[in-house]
């Protein structure tokens, strides 16, 4: 039976949960009575590669032999909630699973992991390299899987094949899939969308990104545009997310994770360092009553072990709504450390609603740095929020950003001091070196240059106005920050590869 369109989620992305963007598109197509199929080629492809590698004979050391031999047992153990009761066992299992992927990648000369894909010869932000990936799909380690997957897809004679490209780690594999499709059927129409594609369109001001390969590029929300392309009506739809075609996939998590987005963009939208702000991404929330109702419905139907709220930043209004209308399962997401989280009663109510972890973008422990970045948070409030969340039993995953234009090593030491003082209240840490968004206002006022050659690069390197350059920043993080006795245990608790996607499980399972 033929279908109108096949939607594909390509590798490589963290294989811990189904792709919410494609689930939302599927719901839209369902409401428009468009016959379609959804393929999560990420989880399918990763499992295919791991299992093929595990069966491969060859000279291998003890570690390689163990990882191959125990692959199926490790995959089964990773799906069990009890695995999070022992951090060392969990880490060993995830590391061994990832090692099998490493071996699969090395056979093709690429760096492959559970969270990334790196080709030393091809750049995901260079158009000509992306075309090269399309011209030579057989060089991609996923080639045998792609061949089988695409042949089955084309057998259904779809009018369109749509690919959702959201992360740089997916870019080269996405183009390899597109190239293979065109080699098998040169007349097959390709649609390309996703958040990374949206960023490329906004930064380059080009919609014809890959002429000769992609017939239609969709930037921004794709539901209405896709229905229009397919000649279908935008029918009313009470449920905007449909996971029915994705539930069968064996995602790598200690229980099923339900991803859900109540809004696109960020409600704050003022941070000077934010790519969304640089790209002028609008804030588009769903009506709060509709979002809470849909989340409850999805929870009842999917029975998740954990809900992942995908909003760039959960608004205080939605947090309050979830308190009054709990989704019915443990949940976590990204929020701002502002006054509402200093209220102990409110934090206890959040925990009672199912909140097991909040990700907080603190960025710096120096108030002047925060103010100059227009972060809009006060460190006294951050301190109060950390204490209130800890007291309520909610884990905190703190995000810190180093090397922003106003920061110096002296000011970064204030961040270290802040973390040390609050170490008992911080469950996990993410330490990042600042990348300057190409379209940000700061890029016009700083001496910039390219990180590397790439016409699709979203970021710029820059001459730090305070003289604190990237090599010195990385040295500070490795030699001073990470090794501090109060910080090192927090870093060590972070789940390898899956990081924040699995971290909440350690707070309630």
C-alpha positions as CSV (number, residue, x, y, z in Angstrom):
1,X,0.0,0.0,0.0
2,X,1.4,3.4,-1.0
3,X,1.7,6.3,1.5
4,X,1.7,10.0,0.9
5,X,4.8,10.7,2.9
6,X,7.3,8.9,5.1
7,X,8.9,10.8,8.0
8,X,12.4,9.8,9.1
9,X,14.4,10.7,12.2
10,X,18.0,10.1,11.1
11,X,21.1,9.2,13.2
12,X,22.8,10.2,15.4
13,X,20.9,11.6,18.3
14,X,20.7,10.3,21.9
15,X,18.5,7.1,21.6
16,X,16.8,7.5,24.9
17,X,13.3,8.8,23.8
18,X,11.2,9.1,20.6
19,X,11.5,12.3,18.5
20,X,8.8,14.7,19.6
21,X,8.9,16.8,16.5
22,X,8.0,13.9,14.2
23,X,5.3,12.8,16.7
24,X,3.8,16.2,16.4
25,X,3.9,16.1,12.6
26,X,2.4,12.6,12.6
27,X,-0.5,13.9,14.7
28,X,-1.0,16.8,12.2
29,X,-1.0,14.4,9.2
30,X,-3.4,12.1,11.0
31,X,-5.8,14.9,11.6
32,X,-5.5,15.9,7.9
33,X,-6.2,12.2,6.9
34,X,-2.8,11.9,5.2
35,X,-1.6,8.4,4.9
36,X,1.9,8.4,6.3
37,X,4.6,6.3,8.0
38,X,7.1,7.3,10.7
39,X,10.6,5.7,10.9
40,X,13.0,6.3,13.8
41,X,16.2,5.5,11.8
42,X,18.3,6.7,14.8
43,X,17.4,3.9,17.2
44,X,17.0,1.4,14.4
45,X,20.3,2.2,12.9
46,X,22.3,2.3,16.1
47,X,20.9,-1.1,17.2
48,X,21.6,-2.5,13.8
49,X,25.2,-1.3,13.9
50,X,25.8,-2.5,17.5
51,X,24.4,-5.9,16.8
52,X,26.3,-6.4,13.6
53,X,29.5,-5.3,15.3
54,X,28.9,-7.6,18.2
55,X,28.8,-10.6,15.8
56,X,32.0,-9.6,14.0
57,X,35.0,-11.7,14.6
58,X,38.4,-10.2,14.8
59,X,41.4,-9.4,16.9
60,X,40.2,-7.6,19.9
61,X,41.4,-6.8,23.4
62,X,39.7,-7.9,26.6
63,X,37.6,-4.8,26.8
64,X,36.3,-5.1,23.2
65,X,35.6,-8.8,23.6
66,X,33.6,-8.1,26.8
67,X,31.6,-5.3,25.2
68,X,30.7,-7.5,22.2
69,X,29.8,-10.6,24.3
70,X,27.6,-8.7,26.8
71,X,25.8,-6.3,24.3
72,X,22.4,-7.9,24.5
73,X,22.5,-8.4,28.2
74,X,23.6,-4.8,28.7
75,X,20.8,-3.5,26.5
76,X,18.3,-5.5,28.5
77,X,19.8,-4.3,31.8
78,X,19.7,-0.6,30.6
79,X,15.9,-0.9,30.2
80,X,15.4,-2.0,33.8
81,X,14.6,0.8,36.4
82,X,16.7,-1.0,39.1
83,X,19.9,-0.3,37.1
84,X,19.9,3.3,38.4
85,X,20.2,2.1,42.0
86,X,23.9,1.3,41.3
87,X,25.7,4.2,39.6
88,X,28.9,2.3,38.9
89,X,27.0,-0.7,37.3
90,X,25.0,1.7,35.2
91,X,28.1,3.6,34.0
92,X,29.9,0.3,33.2
93,X,26.9,-0.9,31.1
94,X,26.5,2.4,29.2
95,X,30.2,2.6,28.6
96,X,30.3,-0.9,27.2
97,X,27.4,-0.3,24.9
98,X,29.0,2.8,23.7
99,X,32.3,0.9,23.1
100,X,30.6,-1.3,20.6
101,X,29.5,1.8,18.7
102,X,33.0,3.1,18.9
103,X,34.2,-0.1,17.2
104,X,31.6,0.2,14.5
105,X,32.6,3.8,13.7
106,X,36.4,3.0,13.7
107,X,35.8,0.5,10.9
108,X,34.7,3.4,8.7
109,X,37.1,6.0,10.0
110,X,34.5,8.0,12.0
111,X,33.9,8.8,15.6
112,X,30.6,7.2,16.6
113,X,29.0,7.2,20.0
114,X,25.6,7.2,21.7
115,X,25.5,10.9,21.5
116,X,27.6,12.0,18.6
117,X,28.9,11.4,15.0
118,X,32.2,12.9,13.9
119,X,33.9,12.4,10.5
120,X,37.4,13.8,10.5
121,X,37.2,14.4,6.7
122,X,33.8,16.0,6.5
123,X,32.3,19.0,8.3
124,X,28.6,19.1,9.1
125,X,28.6,22.9,8.6
126,X,30.2,22.9,5.2
127,X,27.8,22.6,2.3
128,X,30.3,20.9,0.0
129,X,31.0,18.3,2.6
130,X,27.3,17.6,3.1
131,X,27.0,17.1,-0.7
132,X,30.0,14.8,-0.5
133,X,28.2,12.7,2.1
134,X,25.2,12.5,-0.2
135,X,27.4,11.5,-3.2
136,X,29.1,8.7,-1.2
137,X,26.5,7.1,1.1
138,X,28.4,3.8,0.9
139,X,31.2,5.4,3.0
140,X,28.8,5.9,5.9
141,X,28.9,3.2,8.6
142,X,25.1,3.1,8.6
143,X,25.1,2.2,4.9
144,X,23.8,-1.4,5.2
145,X,21.0,-0.3,7.4
146,X,20.2,2.7,5.2
147,X,20.0,0.5,2.2
148,X,17.5,-1.8,3.7
149,X,15.5,0.9,5.4
150,X,15.2,3.1,2.2
151,X,14.4,0.2,-0.1
152,X,11.5,-0.8,2.2
153,X,10.4,2.9,2.3
154,X,10.5,3.3,-1.4
155,X,8.5,0.1,-1.9
156,X,5.6,2.0,-0.5
157,X,5.8,4.5,-3.3
158,X,5.6,7.7,-1.2
159,X,5.1,11.0,-2.9
160,X,7.5,12.6,-0.4
161,X,10.1,11.4,2.1
162,X,10.7,13.9,4.9
163,X,13.7,14.0,7.1
164,X,13.9,15.9,10.4
165,X,17.4,17.4,11.0
166,X,17.8,18.9,14.5
167,X,21.4,18.3,15.6
168,X,24.8,18.7,13.9
169,X,25.4,15.0,14.9
170,X,22.7,14.1,12.4
171,X,23.8,16.2,9.5
172,X,26.2,14.0,7.6
173,X,24.0,10.9,8.1
174,X,20.9,12.8,7.0
175,X,22.7,13.7,3.8
176,X,23.9,10.2,3.3
177,X,20.3,9.0,3.5
178,X,19.2,11.6,1.1
179,X,21.9,10.7,-1.4
180,X,21.0,7.0,-1.2
181,X,17.4,7.8,-1.8
182,X,18.3,9.8,-4.9
183,X,20.6,7.1,-6.2
184,X,17.9,4.5,-6.0
185,X,15.1,6.8,-7.2
186,X,16.3,10.1,-8.7
187,X,12.7,11.4,-9.0
188,X,11.8,10.8,-5.3
189,X,10.8,14.2,-3.7
190,X,12.6,15.0,-0.5
191,X,11.4,17.4,2.2
192,X,13.9,18.6,4.8
193,X,13.0,20.3,8.1
194,X,13.9,20.4,11.8
195,X,15.4,22.9,14.2
196,X,18.9,22.8,12.7
197,X,17.5,23.4,9.2
198,X,15.5,26.3,10.6
199,X,18.7,27.9,12.1
200,X,20.5,27.4,8.8
201,X,17.7,29.2,6.9
202,X,17.6,32.1,9.3
203,X,21.4,32.6,9.4
204,X,22.0,32.2,5.7
205,X,18.7,33.7,4.5
206,X,18.6,30.8,2.0
207,X,15.7,28.3,1.6
208,X,17.3,26.4,-1.3
209,X,20.0,24.8,0.9
210,X,20.7,21.7,-1.1
211,X,19.6,22.1,-4.7
212,X,19.3,18.9,-6.7
213,X,18.8,16.9,-3.6
214,X,16.1,18.5,-1.6
215,X,12.9,19.7,-3.3
216,X,11.4,21.5,-0.2
217,X,13.1,23.0,2.8
218,X,10.7,23.8,5.7
219,X,11.9,26.3,8.3
220,X,10.0,26.8,11.6
221,X,6.9,25.0,12.7
222,X,6.2,22.5,9.9
223,X,2.7,21.3,10.5
224,X,0.7,23.8,8.4
225,X,3.5,24.0,5.7
226,X,3.5,20.2,5.4
227,X,-0.2,19.9,5.0
228,X,-0.2,22.6,2.4
229,X,2.6,20.9,0.5
230,X,0.6,17.6,0.6
231,X,-2.6,19.3,-0.5
232,X,-4.4,18.4,2.7
233,X,-6.7,20.5,4.9
234,X,-5.6,21.6,8.4
235,X,-8.4,19.8,10.3
236,X,-9.1,20.5,14.0
237,X,-7.0,18.4,16.3
238,X,-7.4,18.1,20.0
239,X,-4.2,16.2,20.4
240,X,-1.1,17.7,18.8
241,X,1.4,14.8,19.5
242,X,1.0,11.2,18.3
243,X,3.5,8.6,19.4
244,X,1.6,5.5,18.1
245,X,4.1,4.7,15.3
246,X,7.1,5.2,17.6
247,X,6.0,3.3,20.8
248,X,7.3,0.0,19.4
249,X,10.9,1.1,19.4
250,X,13.2,-0.2,22.2
251,X,14.6,3.1,23.3
252,X,17.7,2.9,25.6
253,X,16.3,4.1,28.9
254,X,15.4,2.7,32.3
255,X,11.7,3.1,31.4
256,X,9.8,4.8,28.6
257,X,10.4,8.6,28.4
258,X,7.6,10.7,27.0
259,X,8.9,14.0,25.5
260,X,6.4,16.8,25.3
261,X,6.7,20.5,24.4
262,X,4.2,23.1,25.6
263,X,5.9,26.0,23.8
264,X,8.4,26.8,21.1
265,X,11.1,29.3,21.9
266,X,11.8,30.9,25.3
267,X,9.5,33.1,27.3
268,X,12.5,35.2,28.5
269,X,14.2,35.8,25.1
270,X,16.7,38.4,26.4
271,X,19.9,36.6,27.1
272,X,22.6,38.1,24.9
273,X,24.4,34.8,24.4
274,X,21.3,32.8,23.4
275,X,21.1,31.4,19.8
276,X,17.3,31.7,19.8
277,X,17.5,35.4,20.6
278,X,20.2,35.8,17.9
279,X,17.9,34.1,15.4
280,X,14.8,36.1,16.6
281,X,13.0,32.9,17.3
282,X,9.5,33.7,18.4
283,X,7.9,32.4,21.7
284,X,4.9,30.3,20.7
285,X,3.2,28.7,23.7
286,X,0.2,26.4,23.5
287,X,-2.8,27.6,25.6
288,X,-2.0,26.4,29.1
289,X,-5.3,24.5,29.6
290,X,-4.8,22.7,26.3
291,X,-1.2,21.8,27.1
292,X,-2.0,20.4,30.6
293,X,-4.9,18.4,29.3
294,X,-3.0,17.0,26.3
295,X,-0.1,16.0,28.6
296,X,-2.4,14.2,30.9
297,X,-4.0,12.4,28.0
298,X,-0.6,11.4,26.6
299,X,0.5,10.2,30.0
300,X,-2.6,8.1,30.4
301,X,-2.1,6.5,27.0
302,X,1.7,5.9,27.0
303,X,2.1,5.2,30.7
304,X,5.7,6.7,30.8
305,X,8.2,6.2,33.5
306,X,9.3,9.8,33.0
307,X,8.1,12.9,31.2
308,X,10.6,15.1,29.5
309,X,9.3,18.7,29.1
310,X,11.2,20.0,26.1
311,X,10.4,23.7,26.4
312,X,13.5,25.9,26.1
313,X,12.4,27.3,29.4
314,X,9.2,26.3,31.2
315,X,7.2,29.4,32.0
316,X,6.2,30.1,35.6
317,X,2.6,30.0,34.4
318,X,3.0,26.5,33.1
319,X,4.8,25.4,36.2
320,X,1.8,26.7,38.3
321,X,-0.6,25.0,36.0
322,X,1.2,21.6,36.3
323,X,1.0,22.0,40.1
324,X,-2.8,22.2,39.9
325,X,-3.1,19.7,37.0
326,X,-0.4,17.1,37.5
327,X,0.5,15.1,34.4
328,X,0.3,11.8,36.2
329,X,4.0,10.7,36.0
330,X,7.4,11.9,37.2
331,X,8.7,14.8,35.0
332,X,11.6,17.1,34.5
333,X,12.5,20.1,32.3
334,X,14.4,23.4,31.9
335,X,13.4,26.4,34.0
336,X,14.7,29.8,35.1
337,X,16.1,30.2,38.7
338,X,13.9,33.1,39.5
339,X,11.8,34.2,42.5
340,X,9.0,31.6,42.1
341,X,11.5,28.8,42.8
342,X,12.6,30.3,46.1
343,X,9.2,29.5,47.6
344,X,9.5,26.3,49.6
345,X,5.8,25.6,49.5
346,X,5.7,26.0,45.7
347,X,8.7,23.7,45.3
348,X,7.0,21.1,47.5
349,X,3.9,21.4,45.3
350,X,6.1,20.9,42.3
351,X,7.5,17.7,43.8
352,X,4.0,16.5,44.6
353,X,3.0,17.1,41.0
354,X,5.8,14.7,39.9
355,X,8.7,17.1,39.3
356,X,11.9,15.0,40.0
357,X,14.5,17.3,38.4
358,X,14.8,20.8,37.0
359,X,17.6,22.0,34.7
360,X,18.7,25.5,35.6
361,X,20.8,27.8,33.4
362,X,22.8,29.6,36.0
363,X,25.7,30.3,33.7
364,X,27.9,32.3,36.1
365,X,28.4,32.9,39.8
366,X,29.4,36.5,39.2
367,X,26.4,39.0,39.3
368,X,28.2,41.5,37.0
369,X,28.7,38.8,34.3
370,X,25.0,37.8,34.6
371,X,23.8,41.4,34.3
372,X,26.0,42.2,31.3
373,X,24.6,39.1,29.6
374,X,21.1,40.3,30.4
375,X,20.5,36.9,32.1
376,X,17.8,38.4,34.3
377,X,18.5,36.4,37.4
378,X,19.8,37.4,40.8
379,X,22.3,35.1,42.6
380,X,20.6,35.6,45.9
381,X,17.4,34.2,44.3
382,X,19.4,31.4,42.7
383,X,20.8,30.5,46.1
384,X,17.3,30.4,47.6
385,X,16.0,28.4,44.7
386,X,18.7,25.7,45.0
387,X,18.0,25.4,48.7
388,X,14.2,25.2,48.3
389,X,14.4,22.6,45.5
390,X,16.8,20.5,47.5
391,X,14.6,20.7,50.5
392,X,11.6,19.6,48.4
393,X,13.5,16.6,47.0
394,X,13.9,17.9,43.5
395,X,17.3,17.3,41.8
396,X,19.0,20.2,40.2
397,X,21.0,20.0,37.0
398,X,23.0,23.2,36.8
399,X,24.3,24.7,33.5
400,X,27.4,26.9,33.6
401,X,28.9,28.9,30.8
402,X,32.5,30.0,30.7
403,X,34.4,32.5,28.5
404,X,31.5,34.9,27.8
405,X,32.7,38.4,26.7
406,X,32.4,39.9,30.2
407,X,34.1,37.0,32.0
408,X,37.7,36.8,33.3
409,X,39.4,34.0,35.2
410,X,38.9,36.0,38.4
411,X,35.2,36.2,37.7
412,X,35.1,32.5,36.8
413,X,36.6,31.8,40.2
414,X,33.5,33.4,41.7
415,X,31.5,30.8,39.8
416,X,33.6,28.1,41.4
417,X,33.1,29.7,44.8
418,X,29.4,29.8,44.2
419,X,29.3,26.1,43.2
420,X,31.4,25.1,46.2
421,X,29.1,26.9,48.6
422,X,26.0,25.2,47.1
423,X,27.6,21.8,46.3
424,X,25.2,20.0,48.6
425,X,22.2,21.5,46.7
426,X,23.5,20.7,43.2
427,X,22.9,17.2,41.8
428,X,24.5,17.5,38.4
429,X,26.7,19.9,36.5
430,X,27.1,20.9,32.8
431,X,30.2,22.9,32.1
432,X,30.4,24.6,28.6
433,X,32.7,26.9,26.9
434,X,30.9,29.9,25.3
435,X,30.3,29.9,21.5
436,X,29.3,33.2,20.0
437,X,26.1,33.0,17.9
438,X,26.9,34.3,14.5
439,X,23.8,36.5,14.5
440,X,24.1,37.9,18.0
441,X,24.6,41.7,18.7
442,X,28.0,40.9,20.3
443,X,29.3,39.5,17.0
444,X,29.1,43.0,15.6
445,X,31.1,44.5,18.4
446,X,33.9,41.9,18.7
447,X,36.8,40.8,16.5
448,X,35.5,37.5,15.2
449,X,36.7,34.7,13.0
450,X,35.5,31.3,11.9
451,X,35.9,28.3,14.2
452,X,36.5,26.4,11.0
453,X,35.6,26.7,7.4
454,X,31.9,26.3,7.1
455,X,29.2,28.3,5.3
456,X,26.5,26.8,7.6
457,X,28.3,27.5,10.9
458,X,26.0,29.0,13.5
459,X,28.8,30.3,15.7
460,X,31.9,32.5,15.5
461,X,35.1,32.4,17.4
462,X,36.2,35.8,18.8
463,X,39.1,37.6,20.3
464,X,38.1,37.8,24.0
465,X,37.9,41.5,25.1
466,X,39.4,40.5,28.5
467,X,42.1,38.4,26.9
468,X,40.8,35.1,28.3
469,X,41.0,32.9,25.2
470,X,39.6,29.4,24.7
471,X,42.8,27.4,25.5
472,X,43.1,29.2,28.9
473,X,39.4,28.6,29.6
474,X,39.7,24.9,28.9
475,X,42.8,24.7,31.1
476,X,41.0,26.4,33.9
477,X,38.1,24.0,33.7
478,X,40.3,20.9,33.6
479,X,42.9,21.9,36.1
480,X,41.0,24.1,38.6
481,X,37.3,23.8,38.3
482,X,36.6,20.1,37.6
483,X,39.3,18.9,40.1
484,X,38.0,20.9,43.1
485,X,37.1,18.4,45.9
486,X,33.6,19.8,46.1
487,X,33.0,19.8,42.4
488,X,34.6,16.5,41.3
489,X,31.9,14.3,42.9
490,X,29.1,16.2,41.2
491,X,30.8,15.8,37.8
492,X,31.3,12.1,38.4
493,X,27.5,11.6,39.1
494,X,26.6,12.8,35.6
495,X,25.4,9.8,33.5
496,X,27.8,9.2,30.7
497,X,26.6,10.0,27.1
498,X,22.9,10.3,28.1
499,X,23.7,13.1,30.7
500,X,20.4,15.0,31.6
501,X,18.2,12.5,29.7
502,X,18.9,9.8,32.2
503,X,19.9,11.9,35.3
504,X,16.3,12.2,36.6
505,X,16.0,8.4,37.0
506,X,18.7,8.6,39.7
507,X,16.4,10.8,41.8
508,X,13.3,8.6,42.0
509,X,13.9,5.0,40.9
